[in-house]
Amino acid sequence: TQAMNALVLLAWRNVWRNRRRTLITLLSIASGLAALLFGQSLVYTIQYQLVEKATGRHTGHIQILEEKTADYKFPDRYIPDPGGIEKILDGTPEVAVYERRVVVTGMISSKKEAAGVLLCGVDPERDPRVLQMSRYLKRGRLLGPDGEGGYLGDKLAARLGVNLGDEVVLMGSARDGSMGAELQH
């Protein structure tokens, strides 16, 4: 132990023999550690925000799809009897709220333009509790119980040349594969 104490004392004296070199080394280590912590924090924050944006605007925290669905981003199959699933969800205390959705690829057109879109039919009474669309809504109102209307992003509205209250035509494929269209205000 006496040899160990002498070795530590010698090392300590050697560290402070050239104070400028020691301070530069300590500052280099400190700035590297600070940069590492900042980078990790930035990456974590970006990941968290990406998840929150995705779950808050489109999917929610979990999706239940028909088991033979090939592409989870563009589901092409419907659950034949969702009542059984709803019973399970109602009886699960960890599930705060859920809603049924119909998601299809389709087309939206105005008097001037048309664009391919992902159409998402929601339950207007449950949707405000599932998603945080109200955070992103700049103009207009949330869907009412009648389900009339819809949400349109700023960029898509500008591309179509429409404003709040203008008419658009939505076209999408029905269950049997036929095309259906509906006029929306």
Phi, psi and chi 1 to 4 in degrees:
 res  aa     phi    psi   chi1   chi2   chi3   chi4
   1 THR       -  -34.7   36.8      -      -      -
   2 GLN   -66.9  -37.4 -167.1  174.7   25.9      -
   3 ALA   -66.7  -37.0      -      -      -      -
   4 MET   -66.3  -43.5 -174.5   65.6  145.0      -
   5 ASN   -62.0  -40.3  -72.3  -19.9      -      -
   6 ALA   -66.3  -37.2      -      -      -      -
   7 LEU   -66.7  -43.0 -170.1   59.1      -      -
   8 VAL   -64.0  -42.7  168.7      -      -      -
   9 LEU   -63.0  -40.8 -176.7   62.6      -      -
  10 LEU   -66.0  -42.3 -177.3   62.0      -      -
  11 ALA   -64.5  -42.2      -      -      -      -
  12 TRP   -61.8  -42.6 -177.3 -106.8      -      -
  13 ARG   -64.9  -38.7  -75.3 -178.3 -174.1  163.9
  14 ASN   -66.1  -37.0 -166.9   33.9      -      -
  15 VAL   -62.2  -43.1  164.2      -      -      -
  16 TRP   -93.1    5.8  -69.5  107.0      -      -
  17 ARG   -66.1  -39.6 -172.4  170.1   42.9  147.1
  18 ASN  -117.7   90.7 -172.0  -21.5      -      -
  19 ARG   -62.7  -39.4  -69.6  175.5 -168.0 -116.1
  20 ARG   -62.4  -45.5 -166.5  169.9  102.5 -164.3
  21 ARG   -61.3  -42.2  178.3 -174.0   63.0 -160.9
  22 THR   -63.6  -45.2  -59.1      -      -      -
  23 LEU   -65.4  -39.8  -70.4  175.8      -      -
  24 ILE   -63.1  -41.9  -70.5  172.5      -      -
  25 THR   -63.9  -45.6  -57.2      -      -      -
  26 LEU   -63.5  -41.2  -72.4  175.3      -      -
  27 LEU   -65.5  -37.8  -75.2  173.6      -      -
  28 SER   -63.9  -45.7  -62.0      -      -      -
  29 ILE   -63.6  -45.1  -68.3  170.4      -      -
  30 ALA   -63.6  -44.3      -      -      -      -
  31 SER   -68.8  -36.0   61.0      -      -      -
  32 GLY   -64.2  -42.8      -      -      -      -
  33 LEU   -65.2  -41.7 -177.5   60.4      -      -
  34 ALA   -63.1  -42.3      -      -      -      -
  35 ALA   -64.4  -40.2      -      -      -      -
  36 LEU   -63.1  -46.4 -179.4   67.8      -      -
  37 LEU   -63.5  -41.6  -68.5  174.3      -      -
  38 PHE   -62.7  -44.8  175.4   76.0      -      -
  39 GLY   -61.9  -45.3      -      -      -      -
  40 GLN   -63.4  -41.4  -75.2 -179.3  -27.3      -
  41 SER   -63.4  -41.6  174.9      -      -      -
  42 LEU   -63.3  -46.2 -177.2   66.2      -      -
  43 VAL   -62.4  -44.5  167.1      -      -      -
  44 TYR   -61.7  -43.3  174.7   76.9      -      -
  45 THR   -63.9  -43.3  -58.6      -      -      -
  46 ILE   -63.3  -44.2  -70.2  170.5      -      -
  47 GLN   -61.1  -44.9  -73.6  174.3  -22.2      -
  48 TYR   -61.2  -44.4  178.0   79.2      -      -
  49 GLN   -66.8  -37.6  -73.1  178.7   -8.3      -
  50 LEU   -61.9  -44.9  -74.4  171.8      -      -
  51 VAL   -64.0  -45.1  169.0      -      -      -
  52 GLU   -63.8  -39.5  -75.4  -57.3  -51.9      -
  53 LYS   -65.3  -43.9  -68.1  -96.2 -174.7 -162.5
  54 ALA   -66.1  -44.3      -      -      -      -
  55 THR   -77.3  -27.4   59.8      -      -      -
  56 GLY   -83.9  -19.2      -      -      -      -
  57 ARG  -114.8  -18.8  -71.3 -175.7    8.3 -170.6
  58 HIS  -135.1  -61.4 -176.9   61.3      -      -
  59 THR   -96.7  -23.7   62.9      -      -      -
  60 GLY    78.8 -173.0      -      -      -      -
  61 HIS   -84.9  -15.1  -72.8  -80.8      -      -
  62 ILE  -150.9  147.9 -170.9  170.3      -      -
  63 GLN  -121.6  138.5  -76.0 -177.0  -59.3      -
  64 ILE  -115.4  115.7  -60.7  173.3      -      -
  65 LEU  -119.0  162.5  -56.8  169.6      -      -
  66 GLU   -61.1  137.7 -157.4  -84.9  -22.8      -
  67 GLU   -61.8  -23.6   65.6 -176.8  -21.7      -
  68 LYS   -94.1   12.5  -66.0  179.6 -177.2  169.1
  69 THR   -66.2  124.8  -59.9      -      -      -
  70 ALA   -82.8  -42.8      -      -      -      -
  71 ASP  -118.4  111.2 -174.2   -3.4      -      -
  72 TYR   -68.3  -24.5  -63.3  121.3      -      -
  73 LYS   -74.4  -33.8  -69.5 -179.0 -176.6  176.8
  74 PHE  -127.2   76.2  -57.5  103.5      -      -
  75 PRO   -62.1  134.4    5.7   -6.9      -      -
  76 ASP  -114.4   10.1   58.5  -12.3      -      -
  77 ARG  -132.3  152.3  -56.0  178.1   65.8   86.1
  78 TYR  -110.6  150.2  -61.1   96.6      -      -
  79 ILE   -78.5  119.4  -62.9  172.9      -      -
  80 PRO   -61.6  -41.8    0.3    0.6      -      -
  81 ASP  -132.1   87.8 -179.9   25.4      -      -
  82 PRO   -73.5   -7.8   23.4  -28.9      -      -
  83 GLY   -59.7  -39.2      -      -      -      -
  84 GLY   -64.8  -39.6      -      -      -      -
  85 ILE   -67.3  -40.3  -66.3  171.0      -      -
  86 GLU   -62.8  -36.9  -73.2 -175.1  -23.9      -
  87 LYS   -61.3  -43.3  -89.0 -174.4  175.3  178.0
  88 ILE   -64.5  -45.1  -67.1  169.2      -      -
  89 LEU   -64.4  -39.7  -66.5  173.0      -      -
  90 ASP   -63.0  -32.3  -74.3  -26.2      -      -
  91 GLY   -89.6    3.3      -      -      -      -
  92 THR  -102.2  109.7  -54.0      -      -      -
  93 PRO   -64.9  -22.9   15.4  -22.1      -      -
  94 GLU   -74.3  -15.2  -66.5   83.5    9.4      -
  95 VAL   -91.3  112.6  175.7      -      -      -
  96 ALA   -78.2  -45.0      -      -      -      -
  97 VAL  -159.1  152.4   66.1      -      -      -
  98 TYR  -148.6  167.4   64.4   89.3      -      -
  99 GLU  -151.1  155.3   74.8  171.9  -39.4      -
 100 ARG   -82.9  146.4  -69.6 -175.5 -170.9 -174.2
 101 ARG  -140.3  151.4  -69.7 -143.4 -168.7  118.4
 102 VAL  -120.9  123.2  176.5      -      -      -
 103 VAL  -120.4  123.0  179.7      -      -      -
 104 VAL  -138.7  152.3  -64.0      -      -      -
 105 THR   -83.2  147.0   54.9      -      -      -
 106 GLY  -163.3 -158.4      -      -      -      -
 107 MET  -137.9  143.7 -173.2  172.0   79.0      -
 108 ILE  -121.1  136.7 -174.6  170.0      -      -
 109 SER  -137.5  145.4   60.7      -      -      -
 110 SER  -111.5 -170.5   66.3      -      -      -
 111 LYS   -68.1  -21.8  -67.2  176.7 -177.5  176.0
 112 LYS  -106.1  -38.7  -59.8  175.4 -177.4  178.1
 113 GLU  -140.1  170.9  -75.5  -70.1  -32.4      -
 114 ALA  -142.0  155.5      -      -      -      -
 115 ALA  -152.3  148.4      -      -      -      -
 116 GLY   -77.8  136.8      -      -      -      -
 117 VAL  -141.8  166.2  -68.0      -      -      -
 118 LEU  -101.3  112.3 -177.7   66.4      -      -
 119 LEU   -90.6  133.5  -59.6  170.5      -      -
 120 CYS  -129.2  108.9 -175.0      -      -      -
 121 GLY   -85.4  129.3      -      -      -      -
 122 VAL  -123.5  167.5  -60.9      -      -      -
 123 ASP   -88.4  109.3  180.0  -17.7      -      -
 124 PRO   -62.8  -24.1   10.8  -15.7      -      -
 125 GLU   -80.5  -35.6  -68.9 -179.4   17.3      -
 126 ARG   -90.9  -27.6  -69.2 -177.6 -176.0 -135.3
 127 ASP   -55.2  -42.8 -166.3   61.4      -      -
 128 PRO   -61.1  -24.8  -22.9   32.0      -      -
 129 ARG   -87.4  -21.6  -64.9 -178.4  -61.3  162.5
 130 VAL   -86.3  -47.9  173.6      -      -      -
 131 LEU  -109.5  164.7  -60.3 -178.7      -      -
 132 GLN  -107.5   45.5  -67.5  120.2   14.7      -
 133 MET   -59.3  -31.8 -172.7   60.1   71.5      -
 134 SER   -60.2  -27.0   59.6      -      -      -
 135 ARG   -67.2  -30.1  -71.9 -175.4 -175.4  176.4
 136 TYR   -99.7  -11.2  -55.1  102.0      -      -
 137 LEU   -74.0  116.2 -166.0   61.4      -      -
 138 LYS   -94.7  -37.0  -67.1  179.4 -177.8  175.1
 139 ARG  -137.8  157.3  -65.2 -174.7  -58.3  155.1
 140 GLY    92.4 -157.5      -      -      -      -
 141 ARG  -140.0  164.6   61.3  177.0  173.7   77.1
 142 LEU   -68.3  156.1  -68.4  174.8      -      -
 143 LEU   -60.2  137.9  -66.9  176.4      -      -
 144 GLY   -90.0  179.1      -      -      -      -
 145 PRO   -62.0  -23.9   -5.6    8.9      -      -
 146 ASP   -74.2  -16.5   59.5   -2.0      -      -
 147 GLY    76.1    7.6      -      -      -      -
 148 GLU   -71.7  141.1  -78.9  -67.4  -46.1      -
 149 GLY    96.3 -170.0      -      -      -      -
 150 GLY  -174.3  175.3      -      -      -      -
 151 TYR  -104.5  140.9  -57.3  121.9      -      -
 152 LEU  -137.7  129.8 -160.6   61.6      -      -
 153 GLY   -68.4  155.7      -      -      -      -
 154 ASP   -57.1  -45.7  -69.2  -20.4      -      -
 155 LYS   -66.4  -41.3  -69.9  179.2 -176.9  175.3
 156 LEU   -67.9  -41.5 -178.7   58.7      -      -
 157 ALA   -61.0  -41.7      -      -      -      -
 158 ALA   -65.8  -40.8      -      -      -      -
 159 ARG   -63.5  -38.6  179.5  175.7  170.6 -171.8
 160 LEU   -81.2  -15.7  -64.8  172.8      -      -
 161 GLY    72.1   37.1      -      -      -      -
 162 VAL  -116.9  155.8  -64.4      -      -      -
 163 ASN  -124.0  176.8  -73.5  -50.1      -      -
 164 LEU   -55.5  126.0 -164.2   60.8      -      -
 165 GLY    93.6  -11.9      -      -      -      -
 166 ASP   -72.0  157.6  -71.1  -10.9      -      -
 167 GLU   -88.7  140.9  -68.1 -178.5  -19.5      -
 168 VAL  -134.6  156.4  -66.7      -      -      -
 169 VAL  -111.1  127.2  175.6      -      -      -
 170 LEU  -102.7  132.8  -58.2  172.5      -      -
 171 MET  -127.5  134.7  -68.0  177.8   48.4      -
 172 GLY  -152.8  167.8      -      -      -      -
 173 SER   -87.1  140.9   58.0      -      -      -
 174 ALA   -86.9  176.6      -      -      -      -
 175 ARG   -55.9  -39.0  -87.4 -171.2 -176.4 -172.7
 176 ASP   -83.0    2.3   62.1    0.4      -      -
 177 GLY    94.9   -9.9      -      -      -      -
 178 SER   -74.4  162.5   64.8      -      -      -
 179 MET   -91.6  138.6  -69.8  -59.9  -70.4      -
 180 GLY  -125.1  150.2      -      -      -      -
 181 ALA  -135.5  151.6      -      -      -      -
 182 GLU  -147.5  140.1 -175.2  169.8  -36.3      -
 183 LEU   -89.0  129.0 -179.9   66.5      -      -
 184 GLN  -121.4  147.3  -71.3  -71.9  -38.6      -
 185 HIS  -104.1      -  -61.3  -84.9      -      -
